[in-house]
Amino acid sequence: MTGKTLRIEQIGSPIRRENDQRATLIGLKLNKLHRVSTLEDTPSVRGMIRKVQHLVRVLDDAARGRAS
């Protein structure tokens, strides 16, 4: 476990999208607009993000001013 995380915000609606895209959003713990989810940075999560890249935005942790 690397300890790195990704913050993901849903910016698009799953209405009129394929069912697998809706399921991918649910898998990313997103189901409503502007909801933010923090997930571990793994290849499977990155693949899920890529599948719905038109519906989500990856937020930058550095912009939040985190001192780690």
Biotite code that builds the C-alpha atoms (Angstrom):
import biotite.structure as struc

atoms = struc.array([
    struc.Atom([0.000, 0.000, 0.000], chain_id="A", res_id=1, res_name="MET", atom_name="CA", element="C"),
    struc.Atom([1.554, 3.275, -1.123], chain_id="A", res_id=2, res_name="THR", atom_name="CA", element="C"),
    struc.Atom([-0.616, 5.589, 0.958], chain_id="A", res_id=3, res_name="GLY", atom_name="CA", element="C"),
    struc.Atom([-1.291, 7.915, -1.981], chain_id="A", res_id=4, res_name="LYS", atom_name="CA", element="C"),
    struc.Atom([-4.857, 9.004, -2.501], chain_id="A", res_id=5, res_name="THR", atom_name="CA", element="C"),
    struc.Atom([-6.887, 10.662, -5.238], chain_id="A", res_id=6, res_name="LEU", atom_name="CA", element="C"),
    struc.Atom([-9.752, 13.088, -4.686], chain_id="A", res_id=7, res_name="ARG", atom_name="CA", element="C"),
    struc.Atom([-12.379, 12.777, -7.395], chain_id="A", res_id=8, res_name="ILE", atom_name="CA", element="C"),
    struc.Atom([-15.366, 15.063, -8.006], chain_id="A", res_id=9, res_name="GLU", atom_name="CA", element="C"),
    struc.Atom([-18.330, 14.146, -10.178], chain_id="A", res_id=10, res_name="GLN", atom_name="CA", element="C"),
    struc.Atom([-18.993, 16.939, -12.681], chain_id="A", res_id=11, res_name="ILE", atom_name="CA", element="C"),
    struc.Atom([-21.310, 15.179, -15.140], chain_id="A", res_id=12, res_name="GLY", atom_name="CA", element="C"),
    struc.Atom([-24.659, 13.468, -14.861], chain_id="A", res_id=13, res_name="SER", atom_name="CA", element="C"),
    struc.Atom([-25.029, 9.733, -15.533], chain_id="A", res_id=14, res_name="PRO", atom_name="CA", element="C"),
    struc.Atom([-28.445, 10.342, -17.111], chain_id="A", res_id=15, res_name="ILE", atom_name="CA", element="C"),
    struc.Atom([-28.580, 8.904, -20.667], chain_id="A", res_id=16, res_name="ARG", atom_name="CA", element="C"),
    struc.Atom([-25.225, 7.155, -20.201], chain_id="A", res_id=17, res_name="ARG", atom_name="CA", element="C"),
    struc.Atom([-24.445, 3.471, -20.551], chain_id="A", res_id=18, res_name="GLU", atom_name="CA", element="C"),
    struc.Atom([-25.279, 1.331, -17.520], chain_id="A", res_id=19, res_name="ASN", atom_name="CA", element="C"),
    struc.Atom([-21.629, 0.349, -17.095], chain_id="A", res_id=20, res_name="ASP", atom_name="CA", element="C"),
    struc.Atom([-20.643, 4.024, -16.772], chain_id="A", res_id=21, res_name="GLN", atom_name="CA", element="C"),
    struc.Atom([-23.278, 4.513, -14.079], chain_id="A", res_id=22, res_name="ARG", atom_name="CA", element="C"),
    struc.Atom([-21.958, 1.417, -12.278], chain_id="A", res_id=23, res_name="ALA", atom_name="CA", element="C"),
    struc.Atom([-18.399, 2.754, -12.533], chain_id="A", res_id=24, res_name="THR", atom_name="CA", element="C"),
    struc.Atom([-19.457, 6.019, -10.849], chain_id="A", res_id=25, res_name="LEU", atom_name="CA", element="C"),
    struc.Atom([-21.060, 4.030, -8.043], chain_id="A", res_id=26, res_name="ILE", atom_name="CA", element="C"),
    struc.Atom([-17.849, 2.003, -7.754], chain_id="A", res_id=27, res_name="GLY", atom_name="CA", element="C"),
    struc.Atom([-15.958, 5.282, -7.340], chain_id="A", res_id=28, res_name="LEU", atom_name="CA", element="C"),
    struc.Atom([-18.392, 6.207, -4.522], chain_id="A", res_id=29, res_name="LYS", atom_name="CA", element="C"),
    struc.Atom([-19.973, 8.929, -6.641], chain_id="A", res_id=30, res_name="LEU", atom_name="CA", element="C"),
    struc.Atom([-23.666, 9.159, -7.486], chain_id="A", res_id=31, res_name="ASN", atom_name="CA", element="C"),
    struc.Atom([-24.613, 12.836, -7.393], chain_id="A", res_id=32, res_name="LYS", atom_name="CA", element="C"),
    struc.Atom([-23.166, 15.944, -9.013], chain_id="A", res_id=33, res_name="LEU", atom_name="CA", element="C"),
    struc.Atom([-20.368, 17.753, -7.163], chain_id="A", res_id=34, res_name="HIS", atom_name="CA", element="C"),
    struc.Atom([-19.892, 14.907, -4.706], chain_id="A", res_id=35, res_name="ARG", atom_name="CA", element="C"),
    struc.Atom([-16.227, 14.314, -3.796], chain_id="A", res_id=36, res_name="VAL", atom_name="CA", element="C"),
    struc.Atom([-14.684, 10.927, -3.077], chain_id="A", res_id=37, res_name="SER", atom_name="CA", element="C"),
    struc.Atom([-11.205, 10.116, -1.758], chain_id="A", res_id=38, res_name="THR", atom_name="CA", element="C"),
    struc.Atom([-9.824, 6.794, -2.958], chain_id="A", res_id=39, res_name="LEU", atom_name="CA", element="C"),
    struc.Atom([-6.497, 4.987, -2.853], chain_id="A", res_id=40, res_name="GLU", atom_name="CA", element="C"),
    struc.Atom([-4.351, 5.554, -5.953], chain_id="A", res_id=41, res_name="ASP", atom_name="CA", element="C"),
    struc.Atom([-4.297, 2.114, -7.604], chain_id="A", res_id=42, res_name="THR", atom_name="CA", element="C"),
    struc.Atom([-4.244, 0.992, -11.242], chain_id="A", res_id=43, res_name="PRO", atom_name="CA", element="C"),
    struc.Atom([-7.838, -0.259, -10.964], chain_id="A", res_id=44, res_name="SER", atom_name="CA", element="C"),
    struc.Atom([-9.086, 3.101, -9.652], chain_id="A", res_id=45, res_name="VAL", atom_name="CA", element="C"),
    struc.Atom([-7.190, 4.925, -12.404], chain_id="A", res_id=46, res_name="ARG", atom_name="CA", element="C"),
    struc.Atom([-8.824, 2.630, -14.976], chain_id="A", res_id=47, res_name="GLY", atom_name="CA", element="C"),
    struc.Atom([-12.255, 3.420, -13.562], chain_id="A", res_id=48, res_name="MET", atom_name="CA", element="C"),
    struc.Atom([-11.487, 7.147, -13.700], chain_id="A", res_id=49, res_name="ILE", atom_name="CA", element="C"),
    struc.Atom([-10.370, 6.828, -17.312], chain_id="A", res_id=50, res_name="ARG", atom_name="CA", element="C"),
    struc.Atom([-13.615, 5.066, -18.232], chain_id="A", res_id=51, res_name="LYS", atom_name="CA", element="C"),
    struc.Atom([-15.718, 7.987, -16.959], chain_id="A", res_id=52, res_name="VAL", atom_name="CA", element="C"),
    struc.Atom([-13.178, 10.781, -17.475], chain_id="A", res_id=53, res_name="GLN", atom_name="CA", element="C"),
    struc.Atom([-15.853, 12.921, -19.142], chain_id="A", res_id=54, res_name="HIS", atom_name="CA", element="C"),
    struc.Atom([-17.975, 12.773, -15.958], chain_id="A", res_id=55, res_name="LEU", atom_name="CA", element="C"),
    struc.Atom([-15.334, 13.310, -13.244], chain_id="A", res_id=56, res_name="VAL", atom_name="CA", element="C"),
    struc.Atom([-12.507, 15.675, -12.302], chain_id="A", res_id=57, res_name="ARG", atom_name="CA", element="C"),
    struc.Atom([-9.420, 14.686, -10.301], chain_id="A", res_id=58, res_name="VAL", atom_name="CA", element="C"),
    struc.Atom([-8.764, 17.329, -7.661], chain_id="A", res_id=59, res_name="LEU", atom_name="CA", element="C"),
    struc.Atom([-5.195, 18.335, -6.829], chain_id="A", res_id=60, res_name="ASP", atom_name="CA", element="C"),
    struc.Atom([-4.185, 17.717, -3.184], chain_id="A", res_id=61, res_name="ASP", atom_name="CA", element="C"),
    struc.Atom([-1.435, 20.346, -3.451], chain_id="A", res_id=62, res_name="ALA", atom_name="CA", element="C"),
    struc.Atom([-4.058, 23.008, -4.095], chain_id="A", res_id=63, res_name="ALA", atom_name="CA", element="C"),
    struc.Atom([-5.655, 22.243, -0.742], chain_id="A", res_id=64, res_name="ARG", atom_name="CA", element="C"),
    struc.Atom([-2.465, 23.247, 1.060], chain_id="A", res_id=65, res_name="GLY", atom_name="CA", element="C"),
    struc.Atom([-1.857, 19.883, 2.696], chain_id="A", res_id=66, res_name="ARG", atom_name="CA", element="C"),
    struc.Atom([1.420, 19.689, 4.560], chain_id="A", res_id=67, res_name="ALA", atom_name="CA", element="C"),
    struc.Atom([2.464, 16.044, 4.522], chain_id="A", res_id=68, res_name="SER", atom_name="CA", element="C"),
])
